[in-house]
Amino acid sequence: MRYAVCNELLRDLPREEGLRLAASFGYQALEVAPFTLATYADQISTEMRRDYREAAERHGLPILGLHWLLAKTEGFHLTRPDRAIRQKTADYLGTLAKLCQDLGGNLMVLGSPAQRNFGPDQNHDQATQCAIETLQWALPALEKYQVQIAIEPLGPGEGNFLNHASQARQIIEQIDSPWIRLHLDVKAMSSEGAPIDQIIRDHADLMIHFHANDPNLLGPGMGEVDFVPIVAALKSVKYSGWVSLEVFDETPGVETILRESIQNLRHADAAS
């Protein structure tokens, strides 16, 4: 297993301290939420990009990619019927792909539920077709910058679009491009009703990225979810991507979350 950490967990610490702390516990890469650098990607200068990348690499934490792609932004949406809004969104995904490449990454996790949930004037199938078209418009930029988008299913607590891995799979298969693949998240999979390890096995052929967390919003092993069968499933399908720590409740403190999460993942690895 290769362990990474999402950088928003470190955002309240001085940059060098946060990076040093993550590396000291054994994390090997960084996943970046663009809003931790600036609200919009085009506000992040070439110098800022180079400086952040070099700082992460100095601590042995190369940047693997981006997530929370549209968080904190306005004017973007993946599924709206308005073609102009979706074209603007596709163009911005290209801007993010350039940021991702500049930071040294090669994948972007597409979650951002607020910018993809559909309204009462649509159903899921209609929203799916809009999302497919939006992502197809972004394909030339993804290829240009050599960045893959990993679509992230999210639970119904987050929104109404793509609550199951099978729904994300439908989009990926219809687009039929190597630049659009699947991301799986333990917290999200916990709401599907099927065993998490089975979801992993069912969709391993499309999965390129993985988030480790718990429905209680803490890190892996800090809640009720048993990570032994999850890690066993990742190993059984020969998953070679990153297992990235993403948490939403920082109450225990950054150091505790970093330490306990990677200890629990290593324990699950040894036990599986």
Sequence and secondary structure as in RCSB ss.txt:
>XXXX:A:sequence
MRYAVCNELLRDLPREEGLRLAASFGYQALEVAPFTLATYADQISTEMRRDYREAAERHGLPILGLHWLLAKTEG
FHLTRPDRAIRQKTADYLGTLAKLCQDLGGNLMVLGSPAQRNFGPDQNHDQATQCAIETLQWALPALEKYQVQIA
IEPLGPGEGNFLNHASQARQIIEQIDSPWIRLHLDVKAMSSEGAPIDQIIRDHADLMIHFHANDPNLLGPGMGEV
DFVPIVAALKSVKYSGWVSLEVFDETPGVETILRESIQNLRHADAAS
>XXXX:A:secstr
 EEEEEGGGGTTS HHHHHHHHHHTT  EEEE GGGT SSGGGS HHHHHHHHHHHHHTT  EEEE STTTT  S
  SS S HHHHHHHHHHHHHHHHHHHHHT  EEEE  GGGT   TT  HHHHHHHHHHHHHHHHHHHHHHT EEE
E    TTT SS  SHHHHHHHHHHH  TTEEEEEEHHHHTTSSS HHHHHHHHTTTEEEEEE  TTSS TTSSS 
 HHHHHHHHHHTT  SEEEE  S  TT HHHHHHHHHHHHHHHHHH 
